Amino acid sequence: MRAPGLDFKPRMAGKKMWAVTIVADPDKSTTVALLKTLELNAKYMKTDFAGSVVGYANRPGDVLNDAEALAEAEKLFK
């Protein structure tokens, strides 16, 4: 973020940030630290942390069986 000439932090200011991630543990609370870190980064860069979705999957396509995550994802970008 501090590389000369990139102006990354100022360019991110005012934008929205979302987090979409998958865990292989049915206990989705394992993502609390990750989501808090992303939220703090958004605050540091003066972006709007607009929400997150955590899905459960062990194999490709498994997340399609996570009805809760799919419903959250549909609402996330509205």
Secondary structure, DSSP 8 states (H G I E B T S, - for coil): ---TTT-HHHHHTT-EEEEEEEESSS-GGGGHHHHHHHHHHHHHTT-EEEEEEEEE-SSTTGGGG-HHHHHHHHHHT-
